[in-house]
Amino acid sequence: MNKKKAAGFACSACGNAQPRWLGRCPECGGWNTFRESAAGTAAGGEAVPGGNGARPVPLASVDPSEGRRISTGSGEFDRVLGGGATLRSAILVGGEPGIGKSTLLLQTAAAVSRPDGGAGEPERGAAKTPRALYVSGEESAAQIRARADRLMLDTRGIDILCATRLEDVCAALDALQPDFVVIDSIQTLRSAEAGAVPGTVSQLKYCALELVEWAKSRDSVLCMSAHVTKDGSIAGPKSLEHLVDTVVAFERNSDEARFLRAQKNRYGSVDELGIFAMGERGLTQVEDPSAMFITRRTGSLPAGVAAAPVFEGSRVFLVEIQALTVPAKAALSRVYSDRIDSARVSRTAAVLEKRTGVRFSDHDIYINVGGGIRLTESAIDAALAAALYSARTDLPLAEGTAFVGELSLAGEIRPVPRVRQRAKTAASLGFAAVYAPEAEAGVIAVSDVRALIHAAFGVARAERG
């Protein structure tokens, strides 16, 4: 018979376990943070190896239907998740305060708990209507009901629990057995087993692990909202991202647009982008994303503007890259760009200066992307080079032109995937000429940055630069 392990002590700040009480934690340096843990458990309440636990089963006997998905009621949210929320999975939604995390999760809970679309009560003999449990540690039930009424949501399938004790949440989960669970937010939960202070790493790991284990053992979906740090990453630090299946980041520009990206997804791609607009009725899907990123002008195209068809997951968007160059205000020139990596901008400017003779080293460079979307793929290099050259020489591009291609340090325009789809989308939006390194229908082939400048601006105009 195995002997029962003696109770130990765990730091409430970092979870460090010690066999005896210490005044100062040797791991994090905190004073008077050690608390006695239950017998048979380690730091953070994790089970001590050697006890009764899970048993292995043949993989061939596992029912693959356990991985089926349910719709969140939003096509954009389903797209980011890979086709819907997977049962027995945990989703972590992070974003800055006020961006709309609670609105998104409340709308999703209302949609999941009303599969009939709010048409009425299900008929006799029909499948049981799913129910959702919304756990709030930041707002009162009256505040959440007021938001639901303002958004005109059907809340008949939602149960509300305003609590911060993990034990109360677990008791409600066992009693209600909900199909969809929202924890808003995970930083507000605390358990006596992990210390007295909520929001610590030990509390986050312990509370999240208990909730994830509950969801994994039932046909339920767990959604947790999380605070973010100053640099925009999940607070914790990042300890929760290893415990959940999907990490979704909520971003926004200066307008009403909201961008939803998956930073981690065990059940789908991380390249998809969900686009929402925040309004009086909450978050609504943007039907025509390209119209958000391309400015419709009545006059001629100004200098410093170039369009690029970019892939975000399975969709092509036409985005507008805007550049501005001014003489440097100090001894060293600077690059101001928050939507495109500043290192990419500096590299493109250096290639242009070397291959075309246009000086950028004595100018400050400002880069913006229409609509506020963040661009990371290398296919925007050609459009970025065209925008920089146009801004530096004050020569506008012809209307209806777009650029695709990766720029090498040797000045070559290198091929990128799916040029044909990009050119087709650009043509459908009125862009008659697409400059790319590959010869396709509706594509003007260019081999290097000098050929790109000469073709887009004209030989005589390019020589003026």
N, C-alpha and C positions, 0 to 999 in steps of 0.2 A: 504494500500500500504506500502510495506517495505521501510524504509528509507535507502538511500545509505550510506554505511559506509564511514567514513572519511579516508583519506590516512594516512598510518602509516609509520614507518621506520623499515628497516630490516638490520641486520648486513651482510655485504658482505662476511665475513669470515665463520660464522657458521649458518647464517639464523635466528638468534634470532630476534623476532619482538617486537617492543616497540611503544606505542602510540605517543611518542615524541622523538626528536633527543637527543642522549646522546653522550658525548665525548668518553666514554670508555664503551665497551660492558660488561655487567655484566656476560655473559655466557662464553666467550672465553678470555676476558681481552684485546682485541684489541682496539687500539686507532684510532679514526676518521674513523671507518669502517661502520657507519650507513648511509644508503642511503634511500631516500624517495621512497616508493613503490607505485604502482598504486592503485587507489581507488578500494576497493572491493577485494583486494588480501592480502594475509598474507605473512609471511616470505617465501622466495624462490619462490614467484609467485603463491603459491597454492591458489585455489579458496576459497573464504570465504563461509562457510556453509550458506544456506538459499537462494542462487541464483538458476537460472535455471540449472539443472544438469540432470544426467541420471535417467531414470525411470525404475522401476522394471517390468519384464515380466515373464510370467509363464515359469518355467524351462522345462516343457514338450514341449513348442513351440520352443525351441532353436534347431537350425539345427546342428546335431552332425558332419556334414561334414566340419564345420569350423575348426575342429581339424585335418584335413588331412595333410599329410606330403609331402614334396618334397625332392628329392635326392640332396645331395650336390656335387655329382660327385665323391666322395671318400667313399669307403666302410668302411674305418676305422673311418672317421668323422661321417658317418651315424650311425655306431655302437655305438659310444660314445653318440650321441644325442638320441639314443633309436629307430633307424630305419629311420632317416632322420630329416630334419628341419621342425618343425610344423608351419603351417601358423598362422599368428597373434601372433607370439611369439617373444621374445627378447632374444638374446644369447650374453653373455659376455665372451670374450676370454682374459685371462690374461697370462702373461709370461714375463720373463726378456727380456731386450733389445737384439735384434739380434737373438732371438730364432726361428723366422719364422712366427710370427703372421700375418704380412702383406702379406707374401707369401701365407700362407694358405687361407686367406680371398680373395686375388686376384684370386687364382686358383678356389676357390669356386664360386666367382662371375662369372667367365668365364664359368664354368660348368653349373651353374643354368640358365644363359642367353642363352645357346646353347643346348636346349633339344634334337636337332637332332645330337649331337655329332660333330658339325662342318661339316656335310655333304653337307651343302649348304643352300640356302634360303628355307623356308617352301613353300610347294605347295599352289596354289591359293585355297582358301576355308578352309585351315587348321587352327588350333587354333593359336591365336596370340602368337608370340614368346615372352617369358618373358624377361624383361629387368632388369638390375641391375644398381644401382647408387653407385659409390664408392666416398665417401667423405673423403678427406685427409686434415688434418690440420698440418701435419709434412713434407710432401714431395710435390714437384711440379708435375704438370701433365706430364712433360717430363721425370722425374725420374720414375714415375709409368709406363709410356709407355715403357721405356727402360727395366724395369724389365719384363713386359709382353712379349716383344719381345724375351728377353733372355730365358724365360720359354716356348716360342713358344705357347702362348695362343691366342685363337680367341677372340678378344676384340670388335667385331662388336655389341654385345649386352650390352656393358658396357658404361655408361655415367660417366664422371669424374667431380668432383667439388672440387676445392681446396679452402676451406673457413674455417674460425674459428668462424664466427658469426652464432648463432643458427637461427636467423631470415632468413639469406640467405639459410641455409639448409632446413628450413621448406618451404620456397617459392619454392625451387627446388623440394621438395617432392610433394607438391600440384600440381605443373605444370607437372611433369613427371609421377607421380603415379607408381613408380617402384615396381617390384615384390620382389626384393632382395636389401637390403640396407646395406652398409658397412660404419661404422663410425670408422676412423682410425686417431687418437684415441679420445675417449670421453673426456679425460683430456684437449684436446686442444680447445674444444668448450666453448664459453662464450656467455652470454646474458646480455644486459643492465639491465634487470629486476632483475638479481641476483648479481649485483655488477660489478666492472670493472676488477677484477683479475681472470683470468682463473685458473682452477684446484682446487679451494676451494671446501669445502664440499657443500656449498650452490649452487655453479655453477654446480657441478656434479649432484646433486639431481634434480635441476631444468631442466637442459638440457636433462638428461636421461629420466626424467618423461615425458617431452614434446614429445620426440622421441618414447618412449614406447607407449604412448597414440595414436600416429599416427599409429603405426604398429598394435595395437590392434583393430583399427576401420577399417582395410582394410586387404585383403588377401595378406599380405606381411610378409617377414621375416626380422627382424632387427638384424644385427651382429655388436657388438661394441668391439673394442680392448681396453684394459686397461693396464696402467702401474702397476707395482707391487712394494711393499716396499722392504726393505732390507731382511726381513724374508720371502719373497716370497708370501705374501698375497696381495689381490687386494687393491690398494691404494684408499683412500676415506674418512675415513677408513671403509671399508666393507659396505658403505652406498648403493652402487649400487647393491649389491648382493640381497637385499630385493626387488628391483624394477624389476628385470629381471626374466625370467622363467628358464634359464639354465646358469650355470657358468662353463666354461671349463678352465682348467689349462693346460698350455703348459710347459712340463719339458724336460730336456735333460741330457744325461750323458756327459762324456768327448769326446765322438766320435760323429759321424753324426746322431746317433739315437735320435728321438724325441718321447716323450710319451704324449698322450693326455688323460686327465682324466676329468670326470664330477664331480664337487664338489657339484652341486645342479642341479636337473633335475626334473621339474614338469611333464614331458611327458615320462619318462623312468627311467632306473636304473642308479645308480651312481657307479656301480661296473665294468663297461666295461672299457677297456683300448685300445686306438688306438695307433699303432706303425707306425712311419714314418721314412724314411731315407732322409736326406737332401743331395742333389746332384746338379749337374749343371742344371737339369731340375726341380729344386724346390723340393717339398716334394712328395715322392713316397711311396706307401704302401709297407710294409715288408710282403712278401708272406709267409715266414717260420719263425715266431717269435722265435721258440725254438732254431733254429740254431744260433740265435744271442746271446742267454744266455748260451748255453752249448759249452764249448771249445772242439774242436776235437783234441785229442792228438794222437801222433803216439807211444809214449812210455807208461810206466806205470803211474798210477795215483799218483800224489804227495800227501804227507801228508797234512792234513788240508783242504781237498776239499770233499764236499758232495753235492749230487743232491737232489732236492725236486720238485715234481710236484705241482704247485700252480694254483689255479683258479683265473682268472681275468675276472669277468663277466661270460660269457658263454663259455670261452675258457680255456684250460689247457696248461700251459707253463712248460717246464722243466728248472729250474734255477739252477745255481751253486753257492753254498755258500762257501766262502773261509775264512779260519780262520788262524791266526798267533798269537802265544803267545811267549813272550820274558820276561826275568826277569825285574821286575819293576825298572825304572831308579830313582825313588824317594821313599820316605817312604810309599806313598800310590800308589796302582796300579790304572790304568785308563783303560777305554774302549773307543776305537776309532771306531765308526761305524756311518755312515751317511745314509746307505741304509736300515738298520734294526735298530729299536729303541734300543738305548743303554741300556735302562732298561730291555728289554727282554733278551739281551745278558748277562747282569749281573745276572739276575735271573736264566738263564739256567746254567751258570757257577757255581753258588752257589748250585744248585741241583746236578750237577755232582760231586762237591767237597764233598757234604754230602753223596751221595748214592754210589759213586764209590771210594772215597778216593783219588782222584787226586786233587792236590792243584792248585787253580787258584788265590788265594788271594794275592800271592806275584809276580804275572805276569801281565804285560800289555797285553791287548787283542786287536787285530786288526781284524775287520770284513769287508768283501767286498762281493758284489754280482756281478757275471759275467754279463756283458751287461749294468750295471748301473741301473737296475730296482729297484724300492723301494718296499719292501715287508712288509706287515702289518698283514696278516692273521696268526692265531695261528697254522696252519698246518705245518709251517716250523720249529717248535720247535725240532722235532726229528732230522731233517737234521742239524740244528744248533748245537745240542748236539753232533752228530757224528763228525761234522767238528771240534768242540772245543776239543773233546777227541783225535781225530787224530792229531791235531796240537800240543797238550800238550805232547803226548806220542811219537810223530814222527812215528806213525804207519799208513800207508796209507790204505784206504779202497780198497776193491776189485772193479775192473772195472765192470760197468753195474749194480750198486746198487743205489737205491733211497730210500728216507725216507719220511714217512707221519705220522703225529700225533702231538697232543698237549701235552706238558709236564706240569704236575701238580707239585706243591711244594712237594708232597709226593713221587715224582719220577715216578708216573704212566704215561703211554702213553695213552692218552685219545682219543676216536674216533673223527673223523672230517667228515664233509659231503662229499659225492660222492667219496668214496675211489675207487670204481670200475672204474669210468671214469679216475681217476688219474693213476691207475695201467695200464689201457688200453693204455693211451697216452704214458706212460713210456715204455711199451713193444714195441710200434710202433717205438720208437726211439732207440731201442737196449738195454734197461735196463731190464735184465732178472729177477732181484730180487728186490722186493719192500717190505720194512719193514714197517708194519702198525699195529695198534692195532686190526684190524678186519681181519678175515680169509676170503679171497676172492681168486678167480682164479689168480695165479701168485703173491700172496701176502704171505709173511712170517709174521705170527702173533707174536707180542711181547707185553708183558703186562706192563713192566716197563723199566726204563732207564738202569738198570743193565742187564736185559735180552736182551735189544737192543745192548748194548756194547758187550756182550758175543756172540751174534749171528752174529754181523757184523764183529768183529775183531777176534773171536775165543777165547775159554776159556783161553787157555794158554797165548795168546797174551794180553788179557785184564788184566790178573793177573800181567803181567809184568809192566803195568802202575801203 
